[in-house]
Amino acid sequence: MEEYIGKYFNEVSDPRSSRNQIYSLTTLIGTSLLTMLSGVDSFSRMQDYVECHAPKISEYFDLSKGIPSHSHK
């Protein structure tokens, strides 16, 4: 799925500095879309949703560096 979504977002330039690019832009956009379509309305709940569904979501997006978080350290 990351490749499929990436097809639509490959031309979007990533505004983040290279040191802040822990997760691919496609992973961030894809997981954000999934959570929003599921009715999630806050960053902390987005993280909770992805954590809860990580086994399935990781089949489609790269979560090898962990779950994207609004407070990633």
C-alpha positions as CSV (number, residue, x, y, z in Angstrom):
1,M,0.0,0.0,0.0
2,E,2.9,2.4,0.7
3,E,3.9,2.0,-2.9
4,Y,0.4,2.6,-4.1
5,I,-0.1,5.7,-1.9
6,G,3.5,6.8,-2.8
7,K,2.4,6.9,-6.4
8,Y,0.1,9.8,-5.6
9,F,2.4,11.6,-3.1
10,N,5.9,11.1,-4.7
11,E,5.8,14.6,-6.1
12,V,5.0,16.2,-2.8
13,S,8.2,17.8,-1.4
14,D,9.0,16.9,2.2
15,P,9.3,20.1,4.2
16,R,11.0,18.5,7.1
17,S,14.7,18.9,7.8
18,S,16.7,15.7,7.1
19,R,17.3,15.1,10.8
20,N,13.6,15.0,11.4
21,Q,12.9,12.4,8.7
22,I,12.6,9.4,10.9
23,Y,9.6,8.1,9.1
24,S,8.9,8.3,5.3
25,L,6.4,11.0,4.3
26,T,4.3,8.3,2.7
27,T,4.1,6.4,6.0
28,L,3.0,9.6,7.8
29,I,0.5,10.6,5.2
30,G,-0.9,7.0,5.0
31,T,-1.3,6.4,8.7
32,S,-2.8,9.9,9.1
33,L,-5.4,9.2,6.4
34,L,-6.2,5.9,8.0
35,T,-6.7,7.3,11.4
36,M,-8.7,10.3,10.2
37,L,-11.0,8.1,8.1
38,S,-11.6,6.1,11.2
39,G,-12.8,9.1,13.1
40,V,-9.7,9.9,15.1
41,D,-9.4,13.6,15.9
42,S,-6.2,14.2,17.9
43,F,-2.5,13.4,17.6
44,S,-2.4,11.3,20.7
45,R,-5.4,9.2,19.5
46,M,-3.7,8.8,16.1
47,Q,-0.8,7.3,17.9
48,D,-3.1,5.1,20.0
49,Y,-4.9,3.9,16.9
50,V,-1.7,3.0,15.0
51,E,-0.3,1.2,18.1
52,C,-3.5,-0.8,18.4
53,H,-3.6,-1.8,14.8
54,A,0.2,-1.9,14.2
55,P,0.3,-5.6,13.1
56,K,-2.1,-4.9,10.2
57,I,-0.8,-1.4,9.4
58,S,2.8,-2.6,9.3
59,E,1.8,-4.9,6.4
60,Y,1.3,-1.8,4.3
61,F,3.6,0.9,5.9
62,D,7.1,0.8,7.3
63,L,6.8,0.8,11.1
64,S,10.3,-0.7,11.6
65,K,11.4,2.4,13.4
66,G,8.5,2.3,15.8
67,I,5.1,4.0,15.8
68,P,5.1,7.6,14.6
69,S,4.4,9.9,17.5
70,H,3.7,13.6,17.9
71,S,6.2,13.6,20.8
72,H,8.9,11.3,19.3
73,K,12.2,11.6,21.1
